[in-house]
Amino acid sequence: MKRSFYHYLMTLRGPNAADEIQVFANNAAKDIQFPKQSDSYEEISDYLEMNVDYLSNMDIFDSVWQKYLENNR
């Protein structure tokens, strides 16, 4: 079964937020509005662009999305 992007993102959290991906994951974990069941790039990208201020650069999302696709085949 294919897991959601959120589920994958939660595997990237870290206690020290050592890099921007961990910061993204940690903040997404606190975001109660995040589309947790989605595996749609467009839906998640639109949500992030329109609703969050914790993601400083959409390139971070794009990078994590590519890793998600590679790990979710």
TORKOL-632659 format. One record per residue: residue number from 0; residue in one letter; chain; x, y, z of N, C-alpha, C, O in turn. Coordinates in nm, 2 decimals, padded with zeros to 4 digits. Each point is the difference from the previous one (the first is absolute). Layout:
+-----+---------+--------+--------+--------+--------+--------+--------+--------+--------+--------+--------+--------+--------+--------+
! num ! residuo ! cadena !   n_px !   n_py !   n_pz !  ca_px !  ca_py !  ca_pz !   c_px !   c_py !   c_pz !   o_px !   o_py !   o_pz !
+-----+---------+--------+--------+--------+--------+--------+--------+--------+--------+--------+--------+--------+--------+--------+
! NUM !       a !      A !      X !      Y !      Z !      X !      Y !      Z !      X !      Y !      Z !      X !      Y !      Z !
...
+-----+---------+--------+--------+--------+--------+--------+--------+--------+--------+--------+--------+--------+--------+--------+
***
This chain:
+-----+---------+--------+--------+--------+--------+--------+--------+--------+--------+--------+--------+--------+--------+--------+
! num ! residuo ! cadena !   n_px !   n_py !   n_pz !  ca_px !  ca_py !  ca_pz !   c_px !   c_py !   c_pz !   o_px !   o_py !   o_pz !
+-----+---------+--------+--------+--------+--------+--------+--------+--------+--------+--------+--------+--------+--------+--------+
!   0 !       m !      A !  00.08 ! -00.12 !  00.00 ! -00.08 !  00.12 !  00.00 !  00.09 !  00.12 !  00.00 !  00.10 !  00.01 !  00.07 !
!   1 !       k !      A ! -00.14 !  00.09 ! -00.15 !  00.08 !  00.12 ! -00.01 ! -00.04 !  00.09 !  00.11 ! -00.11 !  00.03 !  00.04 !
!   2 !       r !      A !  00.22 !  00.02 !  00.03 ! -00.03 !  00.09 !  00.11 ! -00.01 !  00.15 ! -00.04 !  00.05 !  00.03 ! -00.11 !
!   3 !       s !      A ! -00.11 !  00.05 !  00.19 ! -00.01 !  00.14 ! -00.03 !  00.13 !  00.07 !  00.01 !  00.09 ! -00.05 !  00.07 !
!   4 !       f !      A ! -00.08 !  00.17 ! -00.13 !  00.12 !  00.08 !  00.01 !  00.02 !  00.04 !  00.15 !  00.11 !  00.00 !  00.04 !
!   5 !       y !      A ! -00.21 !  00.03 !  00.03 !  00.01 !  00.04 !  00.14 !  00.06 ! -00.11 !  00.08 !  00.09 !  00.02 !  00.08 !
!   6 !       h !      A ! -00.13 ! -00.15 ! -00.10 !  00.05 ! -00.11 !  00.07 !  00.15 ! -00.01 ! -00.03 !  00.08 ! -00.03 !  00.09 !
!   7 !       y !      A ! -00.04 !  00.04 ! -00.21 !  00.14 !  00.00 ! -00.04 !  00.08 !  00.12 !  00.07 !  00.10 ! -00.02 !  00.06 !
!   8 !       l !      A ! -00.16 !  00.14 ! -00.07 !  00.07 !  00.11 !  00.06 !  00.02 ! -00.02 !  00.15 !  00.10 !  00.05 !  00.05 !
!   9 !       m !      A ! -00.19 ! -00.11 !  00.02 !  00.02 ! -00.03 !  00.14 !  00.12 ! -00.08 !  00.03 !  00.05 !  00.00 !  00.11 !
!  10 !       t !      A !  00.00 ! -00.08 ! -00.20 !  00.12 ! -00.08 !  00.02 !  00.12 !  00.08 ! -00.01 !  00.11 ! -00.04 !  00.04 !
!  11 !       l !      A ! -00.12 !  00.17 ! -00.08 !  00.12 !  00.09 ! -00.02 !  00.01 !  00.10 !  00.12 !  00.09 !  00.08 !  00.00 !
!  12 !       r !      A ! -00.18 ! -00.09 !  00.10 !  00.01 !  00.09 !  00.11 !  00.13 ! -00.03 !  00.08 !  00.05 ! -00.11 !  00.00 !
!  13 !       g !      A ! -00.01 !  00.21 !  00.08 !  00.12 ! -00.02 !  00.08 ! -00.01 !  00.09 !  00.12 ! -00.06 !  00.11 !  00.00 !
!  14 !       p !      A !  00.12 ! -00.15 !  00.11 ! -00.01 !  00.07 !  00.13 !  00.08 !  00.14 ! -00.01 ! -00.04 !  00.09 !  00.07 !
!  15 !       n !      A !  00.14 ! -00.09 ! -00.14 !  00.08 !  00.13 ! -00.01 ! -00.03 !  00.09 ! -00.11 !  00.06 !  00.11 ! -00.01 !
!  16 !       a !      A ! -00.14 ! -00.16 ! -00.09 ! -00.03 !  00.08 ! -00.12 !  00.13 !  00.05 ! -00.06 !  00.03 !  00.12 ! -00.02 !
!  17 !       a !      A !  00.06 ! -00.22 ! -00.01 !  00.13 !  00.03 ! -00.05 !  00.01 !  00.06 ! -00.14 !  00.09 !  00.06 ! -00.04 !
!  18 !       d !      A ! -00.20 ! -00.09 ! -00.04 !  00.00 !  00.05 ! -00.13 ! -00.14 !  00.05 ! -00.04 ! -00.09 ! -00.02 !  00.07 !
!  19 !       e !      A !  00.08 !  00.08 ! -00.19 ! -00.13 !  00.06 ! -00.04 ! -00.11 ! -00.10 ! -00.02 ! -00.11 !  00.03 !  00.01 !
!  20 !       i !      A !  00.15 ! -00.15 ! -00.05 ! -00.10 ! -00.11 ! -00.02 ! -00.05 ! -00.04 !  00.14 ! -00.13 ! -00.02 !  00.01 !
!  21 !       q !      A !  00.21 !  00.00 !  00.09 ! -00.05 ! -00.03 !  00.13 ! -00.09 !  00.11 !  00.06 ! -00.10 ! -00.02 !  00.06 !
!  22 !       v !      A !  00.14 !  00.15 ! -00.09 ! -00.08 !  00.11 !  00.05 ! -00.14 ! -00.01 ! -00.07 ! -00.10 !  00.02 !  00.07 !
!  23 !       f !      A !  00.10 ! -00.04 ! -00.20 ! -00.13 ! -00.02 ! -00.08 ! -00.08 ! -00.11 !  00.07 ! -00.12 !  00.02 !  00.02 !
!  24 !       a !      A !  00.18 ! -00.14 !  00.00 ! -00.07 ! -00.11 !  00.05 ! -00.06 !  00.03 !  00.14 ! -00.11 ! -00.04 !  00.03 !
!  25 !       n !      A !  00.20 !  00.10 !  00.06 ! -00.05 !  00.03 !  00.13 ! -00.12 !  00.10 !  00.00 ! -00.09 ! -00.02 !  00.08 !
!  26 !       n !      A !  00.10 !  00.12 ! -00.16 ! -00.11 !  00.10 ! -00.01 ! -00.12 ! -00.07 ! -00.06 ! -00.11 !  00.04 !  00.05 !
!  27 !       a !      A !  00.12 ! -00.12 ! -00.15 ! -00.12 ! -00.07 ! -00.06 ! -00.07 ! -00.08 !  00.11 ! -00.12 ! -00.02 ! -00.01 !
!  28 !       a !      A !  00.20 ! -00.04 !  00.09 ! -00.06 ! -00.09 !  00.11 ! -00.09 !  00.08 !  00.09 ! -00.09 ! -00.05 !  00.06 !
!  29 !       k !      A !  00.12 !  00.18 ! -00.04 ! -00.08 !  00.09 !  00.08 ! -00.11 !  00.06 ! -00.07 ! -00.09 !  00.06 !  00.06 !
!  30 !       d !      A !  00.08 ! -00.07 ! -00.19 ! -00.10 !  00.07 ! -00.08 ! -00.12 ! -00.09 ! -00.01 ! -00.01 ! -00.10 ! -00.08 !
!  31 !       i !      A ! -00.10 !  00.14 !  00.15 ! -00.12 ! -00.09 !  00.00 ! -00.08 !  00.01 ! -00.13 ! -00.08 ! -00.09 ! -00.02 !
!  32 !       q !      A !  00.11 !  00.18 ! -00.06 ! -00.07 !  00.02 ! -00.13 !  00.07 ! -00.07 ! -00.12 ! -00.06 ! -00.01 ! -00.10 !
!  33 !       f !      A !  00.18 ! -00.04 !  00.13 !  00.08 ! -00.07 ! -00.11 ! -00.08 ! -00.11 ! -00.06 ! -00.07 ! -00.08 !  00.07 !
!  34 !       p !      A !  00.07 !  00.07 ! -00.21 ! -00.08 ! -00.11 ! -00.06 !  00.07 ! -00.14 !  00.02 !  00.07 ! -00.05 ! -00.08 !
!  35 !       k !      A ! -00.10 ! -00.01 !  00.19 !  00.07 ! -00.12 !  00.05 ! -00.02 ! -00.12 ! -00.08 !  00.08 ! -00.09 !  00.00 !
!  36 !       q !      A ! -00.19 !  00.08 ! -00.07 ! -00.03 ! -00.12 ! -00.08 !  00.04 !  00.01 ! -00.14 ! -00.02 ! -00.10 ! -00.08 !
!  37 !       s !      A !  00.06 !  00.21 !  00.04 !  00.03 !  00.03 ! -00.15 !  00.13 ! -00.06 ! -00.05 !  00.10 ! -00.01 !  00.07 !
!  38 !       d !      A ! -00.11 ! -00.03 ! -00.19 !  00.12 ! -00.04 ! -00.08 !  00.01 !  00.08 ! -00.13 !  00.06 ! -00.05 ! -00.10 !
!  39 !       s !      A ! -00.13 !  00.16 !  00.10 ! -00.01 !  00.09 ! -00.12 !  00.10 !  00.11 !  00.01 ! -00.01 !  00.08 !  00.09 !
!  40 !       y !      A !  00.10 ! -00.07 ! -00.18 !  00.10 !  00.11 !  00.00 ! -00.08 !  00.14 ! -00.01 !  00.04 !  00.09 !  00.08 !
!  41 !       e !      A ! -00.13 ! -00.08 ! -00.16 ! -00.07 !  00.13 ! -00.02 ! -00.08 !  00.04 !  00.12 !  00.01 !  00.12 !  00.04 !
!  42 !       e !      A ! -00.08 ! -00.21 !  00.03 ! -00.07 !  00.03 !  00.12 !  00.09 !  00.05 !  00.11 ! -00.02 !  00.10 !  00.06 !
!  43 !       i !      A !  00.13 ! -00.18 ! -00.04 !  00.09 !  00.04 !  00.11 !  00.08 !  00.13 ! -00.03 !  00.01 !  00.08 !  00.08 !
!  44 !       s !      A !  00.03 ! -00.07 ! -00.21 !  00.07 !  00.12 ! -00.04 ! -00.08 !  00.12 !  00.02 !  00.04 !  00.11 !  00.05 !
!  45 !       d !      A ! -00.17 ! -00.12 ! -00.10 ! -00.09 !  00.12 !  00.02 ! -00.02 !  00.03 !  00.14 !  00.00 !  00.12 !  00.04 !
!  46 !       y !      A ! -00.02 ! -00.22 !  00.04 ! -00.02 !  00.02 !  00.15 !  00.12 !  00.08 !  00.06 ! -00.02 !  00.10 !  00.07 !
!  47 !       l !      A !  00.14 ! -00.15 ! -00.10 !  00.12 !  00.06 !  00.05 !  00.02 !  00.15 ! -00.04 !  00.03 !  00.08 !  00.08 !
!  48 !       e !      A ! -00.06 ! -00.06 ! -00.21 !  00.02 !  00.13 ! -00.05 ! -00.10 !  00.10 !  00.05 !  00.03 !  00.12 !  00.02 !
!  49 !       m !      A ! -00.15 ! -00.16 !  00.01 ! -00.11 !  00.09 !  00.04 ! -00.02 !  00.01 !  00.15 ! -00.06 !  00.10 !  00.05 !
!  50 !       n !      A !  00.11 ! -00.20 !  00.03 ! -00.04 ! -00.01 !  00.14 !  00.11 !  00.00 !  00.10 ! -00.03 !  00.01 !  00.12 !
!  51 !       v !      A !  00.15 ! -00.03 ! -00.16 !  00.10 ! -00.01 !  00.11 !  00.11 !  00.11 ! -00.01 !  00.03 !  00.05 ! -00.11 !
!  52 !       d !      A !  00.03 ! -00.03 !  00.22 !  00.11 !  00.10 !  00.01 !  00.13 ! -00.07 !  00.05 !  00.10 !  00.06 !  00.01 !
!  53 !       y !      A ! -00.11 ! -00.19 !  00.02 !  00.11 ! -00.07 !  00.05 !  00.09 ! -00.06 ! -00.10 !  00.11 ! -00.06 !  00.03 !
!  54 !       l !      A ! -00.14 !  00.07 ! -00.16 !  00.08 ! -00.05 ! -00.11 !  00.06 !  00.12 ! -00.07 ! -00.07 !  00.07 ! -00.07 !
!  55 !       s !      A !  00.19 ! -00.05 !  00.09 !  00.07 !  00.12 ! -00.06 !  00.02 ! -00.01 ! -00.15 !  00.01 !  00.11 ! -00.06 !
!  56 !       n !      A ! -00.01 ! -00.23 !  00.01 !  00.03 ! -00.01 ! -00.15 ! -00.07 ! -00.13 ! -00.05 !  00.01 ! -00.11 !  00.06 !
!  57 !       m !      A ! -00.08 !  00.12 ! -00.17 ! -00.07 ! -00.11 ! -00.05 !  00.10 ! -00.11 ! -00.06 ! -00.04 ! -00.11 ! -00.02 !
!  58 !       d !      A !  00.16 !  00.15 !  00.00 !  00.10 ! -00.10 ! -00.05 !  00.02 ! -00.11 !  00.11 !  00.03 ! -00.11 ! -00.04 !
!  59 !       i !      A ! -00.05 !  00.15 !  00.16 !  00.01 ! -00.10 !  00.11 ! -00.11 ! -00.11 ! -00.02 !  00.03 ! -00.12 !  00.01 !
!  60 !       f !      A ! -00.15 !  00.17 ! -00.03 ! -00.11 ! -00.10 ! -00.03 !  00.03 ! -00.08 ! -00.12 ! -00.02 ! -00.12 !  00.00 !
!  61 !       d !      A !  00.06 !  00.18 ! -00.11 !  00.03 ! -00.07 ! -00.12 !  00.11 ! -00.11 !  00.02 ! -00.01 ! -00.11 ! -00.05 !
!  62 !       s !      A !  00.11 !  00.14 !  00.13 !  00.10 ! -00.10 !  00.03 ! -00.05 ! -00.12 !  00.08 !  00.03 ! -00.11 ! -00.03 !
!  63 !       v !      A ! -00.11 !  00.14 !  00.13 ! -00.07 ! -00.10 !  00.08 ! -00.09 ! -00.08 ! -00.09 ! -00.01 ! -00.12 !  00.02 !
!  64 !       w !      A ! -00.07 !  00.18 ! -00.11 ! -00.09 ! -00.06 ! -00.08 !  00.07 ! -00.11 ! -00.09 ! -00.05 ! -00.11 ! -00.02 !
!  65 !       q !      A !  00.17 !  00.15 ! -00.04 !  00.07 ! -00.09 ! -00.08 !  00.05 ! -00.13 !  00.08 ! -00.01 ! -00.11 ! -00.05 !
!  66 !       k !      A !  00.05 !  00.14 !  00.18 !  00.04 ! -00.12 !  00.08 ! -00.12 ! -00.08 !  00.03 !  00.01 ! -00.12 !  00.01 !
!  67 !       y !      A ! -00.13 !  00.18 !  00.02 ! -00.12 ! -00.07 !  00.02 ! -00.03 ! -00.09 ! -00.12 ! -00.04 ! -00.12 !  00.02 !
!  68 !       l !      A !  00.05 !  00.17 ! -00.14 ! -00.03 ! -00.08 ! -00.12 !  00.09 ! -00.12 ! -00.01 ! -00.04 ! -00.11 ! -00.03 !
!  69 !       e !      A !  00.17 !  00.13 !  00.06 !  00.10 ! -00.10 ! -00.01 ! -00.02 ! -00.11 !  00.10 !  00.02 ! -00.12 ! -00.02 !
!  70 !       n !      A ! -00.07 !  00.16 !  00.14 ! -00.02 ! -00.10 !  00.11 ! -00.14 ! -00.06 !  00.00 ! -00.02 ! -00.08 !  00.09 !
!  71 !       n !      A ! -00.06 !  00.12 ! -00.18 ! -00.14 ! -00.04 !  00.01 ! -00.05 ! -00.07 ! -00.13 ! -00.11 !  00.00 ! -00.04 !
!  72 !       r !      A !  00.21 ! -00.07 ! -00.02 ! -00.03 ! -00.07 ! -00.13 ! -00.07 ! -00.13 !  00.03 ! -00.03 ! -00.07 ! -00.10 !
+-----+---------+--------+--------+--------+--------+--------+--------+--------+--------+--------+--------+--------+--------+--------+
***
